[in-house]
């Protein structure tokens, strides 16, 4: 479903953005495309919403897009978590904007919940998506696993959010890296063409053969791990064995008493020379021939609480990148006199909100001549 909907949404994007009639397009902020794509895909596949590129989700009164409201609410949550004093000092206009975004989002979610409840009670819904299951758990009074209204909305928010922001950031970073490193883009396109050719429709069986497309996405995610911090609380006294710095044998014991919270610094993990040679370098080839679910790739976390959306995200990414790169050559839009290195420093720089991403990525897309990578 994710595969098919992504292909469909890519085609909608090309038509709606007017790309079909153009040979070259400048996109000042590629995130405008990747965020819209990812929100539509989680909305359609995880929630059974019937949105499309020209009619994206909006609040019930139509004043604000859900994408915009999610963005503002997520940013304000980050402020509330890390800088409560700043939040108090925010100008009134900004506070009003946050309040409005919050109301719009709640209005949107409540109306979706009400619609789905009505569909379920009228037995009109044959949907089996995560959203329907959450709504059913809210309705079902016979089980101790019932979700109250607040839990329902909270879960909807986190799934909508986790299900699109992370993937959208990583797609933007991937395209930025491929624009910068034309040789890697070329190598990826060669694999795409050898697997799917220039014209035929993609089928899900292609996914497993497009390991280089997955690798460019994985490597962008390693360098900008969207889930940049993992928080755990010790449920009992324990001792962590911390490996000594490279070159020194053994470990150093680190006691963690019960109740202490431990933060895992995912950026530190992904740049640790113990696991990666030349960690500062964008090298997709480190992921070639590594199985899709391999624990060597840890940016989705590993273990029982690892990301449940890993396959969702990689399926979406491979489908979208394959379609896009087969049709379009990607290049950075440089400012006057700017070198590619300066572009990299300016653009492929960490931007931290609730998740980690890169700054606004300005890219030029040029239509490929069929038959020529
Ligand atoms: C590039 C894309 C993504 C990245 C990098 C990512 C990363 C992560 C990470 C690191 C965690 C563990 C968080 C922790 O332990 O504190 C996580 C958990 C989670 N992710 Fe993702 N994620 C991505 C895409 C998605 C998608 C597409 C969905 C939904 C379809 C999703 C839903 C979730 C959920 C529900 C959890 C919580 C799982 C649990 O606690 O058992 N994620 N994700």
Boltz pocket constraint, residues with backbone or C-beta under 6 A from the ligand:
constraints:
  - pocket:
      binder: B
      contacts: [[A, 42], [A, 46], [A, 158], [A, 159], [A, 162], [A, 163], [A, 164], [A, 166], [A, 167], [A, 170], [A, 221], [A, 225], [A, 226], [A, 227], [A, 229], [A, 230], [A, 231], [A, 298], [A, 299], [A, 300], [A, 301], [A, 304], [A, 305], [A, 306], [A, 307], [A, 308], [A, 309], [A, 310], [A, 312], [A, 313]]
      max_distance: 6.0
